C-alpha cells in the first residue's frame, strides 16, 4: 500500500469537512454538502477517504465510518481513478475489513459490496477470494462479516457474480460451500447461506441448477429451522423457484403447499409475508392454475385471515382520531406525477390494451386503502394497484400481500373463489368484532374485479350493507368501506332503472359525499378517492345532482388539510370530465369558481400546490366552455408567465449545470391548462394570444424543442388543440413548428418518448385538416410526414397507440392531399386497416377513413392485395356518417362493376361474417 500516500493539507481539509458535517445545523449543511461534492473532482479523493477509514486510529470510529460511507457513495470514481489510487483504495478497504472495531468493519463491508458492483467481481478476484476464505475463519465475527458482504453482493448483482476466470467459475466452488454452510450451528450463517443460494435462482445460474436437487433438499431440511430469518429465506427461495423453475416444485407441491400454508400463519410477520408472496406468485402464473385450483379451499381462507389488522398496525395507525383540524406533516405528502396530456382512441374490444395514454395521472386511494398513482400507459406491464402505502409504514406488508393475492385469485378463478369464501366472508362481514368486519369489507373489495359476475346477485344485499357501514364509529371501517364501494361503482352507476338509481346509486353517492366531509382525515381521503371513481363511472348520469355534489366538494375546501386538498382537486377535475358541458350552468359556475380562484390567488408561482390546481382547472375550463370567459384573462396570463419563467430557468440551468435542474411540472401543467382553455374557449382567446408578451406562439415553439419528453408531449398536444380551436392564430407560426413535429415521429421511440410521439402524430393530422384541400403551404410537408408516418405504421414493435395515431394522420393527410399520398397506398394499406378496425366510431376515425377511401379512389390498384382487410374494416363500423357510408357504397359497387367474376371469387374466400355484412349493407 506504499505506492500512494496522502498530502497533509488535503487530508486535513477533508477531515475537517467530515467533522463539520457531524456538528452543524441544517442551514450550513447545504454548504458542507457542496464542499464534499467539490472534492469528488479531485482524482485522489477516494484514496483520502480510504486512508481515513483504514489508517487513522487517532480519529473516532464514527468519523472514520463517515469516511467509509462517503467512499461507498462515490464508488464509481474508482473507474476513472489513477491506477495507484485504485490499487491503494482496494487494499485499504480490505485492510479496514479486518479491523477490530465493528463500526469500521461494517463501513468497509459496505464499501466492498459497492466496489465489487462497480468493478465487477471478475476484475477484483482477490477480494472475492478473501471473502470466501473468511467463511472458514475460526473467528466467528470475521466469518459472519464476510458472509454478510457476500449476501449483499449476491442480492445486488447475482449475474456479475456468475463469471469465469482462468477456465474456472468461482460459483462452482461457492455454491457447494453455501449448501454446506446451510448446516452451520449459527443461525445467522444458515440464514446467509440460504439467502445467497436463493438469489441465483431468478438469473438461471447453471452453477446452482447443477445442484438443484441438493438445494431443494436443503430447503426442506431448513423449513423447520428454529430461526425465523432462516425460515423467511426458505420461503423466499421457494417463491423464486416457483417463478423460475415450477416444474421442480410440482412433484412436491402437496408438501410445499402445506408448508407454505403453515408459514403464511407464522407468528413472525416477515416469514408470513414471504410465504404469502408464494400464493401471489402462484396465482399470477396462468399456466400454474390447474395446480392451484385444488388448493383454493385451503389457501383462500388463510389469506382472508391474514387481512385482519394486527395489534402493532393499530398502534401505528392511531386510527380513532377526529383529526380533520390537525395540519399535515410535510412528510405525509408523497411526490406526485402531474401533467402529460395524451391523445388516443377508444377501442371496440373491451379486453384489449388501452389505445393510448389517457388522462393526466390521477392520484387515488388504491387497493387496501393505500395511495396509488393510476397510470394507463399502454407500455405498463402490470397493474400497480396496491404497492404504495401511506399507512403505518411504507413497506409492503402481510395484509396488502394477502389482499393482492386474493385479487389475482379472483381474476383467475372467479366464481370458484367466491364459492370457497362465501361462508367465511359472511362470518366476517356480520361479525361483532370491528377488526373482523373491516377485513371482510377489504376482501370484498379485493375480489371485486375478478368475481363480479358471481358477486353481482349478492350486491342488492351487500351495497346497502356497505352504505350502512359508512356510519360505523371506527374510522378504519368507514375508510375501507369507501374504497370497496369505489370498487363496485361500475355496478352502482348502471342506471338501468329508476329503482336501481333510487336504491343503490343515489344512496352510494350521498354516503360517499358524507365521507368526503368526515372528521377523520383518512376517511376524507378514502371518501374523496372513491367519489372520484364513482364520477368516472357515472359520467353524465351525475349531471342532475350537480348542485348538492358541488356544494359538498366546495365545503371541503374549508375543511381539508394539505394532503387531502390535492385529492379534492382531482375529484373536481374528474367531475368536470364526467359531466362535461353540464357545468356551464351559471349557478354551478358561481358555486365552484370562487373557492378555486381563492386558492389560485393564495398560491405563489413556485408553490407546488399550484400544479394540481392548474391540472384541475384544465378540466374545468373544457367543461365550462364560454362560461369560463370571465376567468380566462388571469388564468391565461399566469400560464404564459409560468411557461416563460420555466424556460428562462431551464436556459440558466443549461448554461450552468451546477444549478439544480428546474422542476418541469410547472411547465407541463401550464401547457395543459392552455390546451384546456383552447378547447373550452377557442377563438375567444384571440385577443389574449395576439397581445401576449412574449408571444405565446414563440414560447410554444421553444417548448417543442425542450429536452424533456413530458414538456414536448404537452406542447405537441397544445399545437393540435390550437389547430382545432383557433387555427388562424396558429397558422403563421406553423413553418417553425412543423420541423419539430416531423422530427418527433419515431417508429421505435424509447418508452419515455412514446406519449410525445403519439401527440406529435395526432397533431400533424389535426393541422393537415385545418389547412384544407391541396393547400400549397402544407404540400411541402406531405412527403417528409408520410415518409416518417408509414415506417411507424409498419414497425412491428411500435406501440399500438402510435400505430393508431399514425394511421389516423396518414388518412387525414390523404384526405387533404390524395395526389401526393395515393402512390404510397400499396405500402401501407393492410397495416392501416389493421391499425384502425377495432377503434370505436368517432369523428377522428371518420375523417381518417374518408381520407383512406379518397386514396383508394385515386389509386384503386393500391388496395387490391389488401382487399380482405379493407372490407373487414368497413364492416366493423357500427354507424358510419352518411358521407363515409356513401364512399364505402361507391367503392364496393365500383369493384364489383369493374370485374364481377373476379370480385365474386375474392368475396367467396372471405370469412362468412364479412360476406354476410357486405351483402346486407352494401349489396355486394
Secondary structure, 3 states (H helix, E strand, C coil): CCCCCCCHHHHHHHHHHHHHHHHCCHHHHHHHHHHHHHHCCCCCHHHHHHHHHHHCCCCCHHHHHHHHHHHHHCHHHHHCCCHHHHHHHHHHHHHHHCCCCHHHHHHHHHHHHHHHHHHCHHHCHHHHHHHHHHCCCCCHHHHHHHHHHHHHHHHHCHHHHCCEECCEEHHHHHHHHHHHHCCCCCHHHHHHHHHHHHHCCCCCCHHHHCCHHHHHHHHHHHCCCCCHHHHHHHHHHHHHHHHHCHHHHHCCHHHHHHHHHHHHCCCCHHHHHHHHHHHHHHHHCHHHHHHHHCCHHHHHHHHHHHCCCCHHHHHHHCCCCCCCCCCCCHHHCCCCCCCCCCCCCCECCCCCCCCCCCCCCEEEEEHHHEEEEECCCCCCCCCCCCCCCCCCCCCCCHHHHHHHHHHHHHHHHCHHHHHHHHHHHHHHHCCCCHHHHHHHHHHHHHCHHHHHHHHHHHHHHHHHHHHHHCCCCCHHHHHHHHHHHHHCHHHHCCCCCHHHHHHHHHHHHHHHHHHHCCCCHHHHHHHHHHHHHHHHHHHHHHHHHHHHHHHHHHHHHHHCCHHHHHHHHHHHHHHHHHHHHHHHCHHHHHHHHHHHHHHHHHCCCCCCHHHHHHHHHHHHHHHHHHHHHHHHHHHHHHHHHHHHHHHHHHHHHHHCCCCCCCCCHHHHHHHHHHHHHHHHHHHHHHHHHHCCCCCHHHHHHHHCCCCCHHHHHHHHHHHHHHHHHCHHHHHCCHHHHHHHHHHHCCCCCCHHHHHHHHHHHHHHHHHHHHHCCCCHHHHHHHHHHHHHHHHHHHCCCCCHHHHHHHHHHHHHHHHHCHHHHHHHHHHHHHHHHHHHCCECCCHHHHHHHHHHHHHHHHCHHHHHHHHHHHHHHHHCCCCCCHHHHHHHHHHHHHHHHHCHHHHHHHHHCCCHHHHHHHHHHHCC
